[in-house]
Amino acid sequence: MFGRWAALVGAEVAEHAKPLSLKDGELTVQAESTAWATQLRLLQRQLLARIAAGVGAGVVRRLKVQGPAAPSWRYGPRHVPGRGPRDTYG
């Protein structure tokens, strides 16, 4: 399924989202932006139907959509617990 991702969900969706893992019928997909994550959640039923048509019914029962990874505020090898550089705002 991971090798045929573009054929299963379409070129446009595959360009903006990639499958991460399949465990116990739950497919985890990471979108490149929060807008695409919302779009994938809205298209969830259609995507599940297209995937089932391509790989068989029951292989993927749920779709978990993740947005892009948040930037890390941790710089350097040492880190002090707390809010960090954001504690002086406002």
Secondary structure as the mmCIF struct_conf table of DSSP 4:
data_model
#
loop_
_struct_conf.conf_type_id
_struct_conf.id
_struct_conf.beg_label_comp_id
_struct_conf.beg_label_asym_id
_struct_conf.beg_label_seq_id
_struct_conf.end_label_comp_id
_struct_conf.end_label_asym_id
_struct_conf.end_label_seq_id
TURN_TY1_P TURN_TY1_P1 GLY A 3 ARG A 4
HELX_RH_AL_P HELX_RH_AL_P1 TRP A 5 VAL A 9
HELX_RH_AL_P HELX_RH_AL_P2 ALA A 11 HIS A 16
STRN STRN1 ALA A 17 LYS A 23
TURN_TY1_P TURN_TY1_P2 ASP A 24 GLY A 25
STRN STRN2 GLU A 26 ALA A 31
BEND BEND1 GLU A 32 SER A 33
HELX_RH_AL_P HELX_RH_AL_P3 THR A 34 LEU A 42
TURN_TY1_P TURN_TY1_P3 LEU A 43 LEU A 43
HELX_RH_AL_P HELX_RH_AL_P4 GLN A 44 VAL A 55
TURN_TY1_P TURN_TY1_P4 ALA A 57 GLY A 58
BEND BEND2 VAL A 59 VAL A 59
STRN STRN3 ARG A 62 GLN A 66
HELX_LH_PP_P HELX_LH_PP_P1 PRO A 68 SER A 72
BEND BEND3 GLY A 76 PRO A 77
BEND BEND4 PRO A 81 GLY A 82
HELX_RH_3T_P HELX_RH_3T_P1 GLY A 84 THR A 88
#
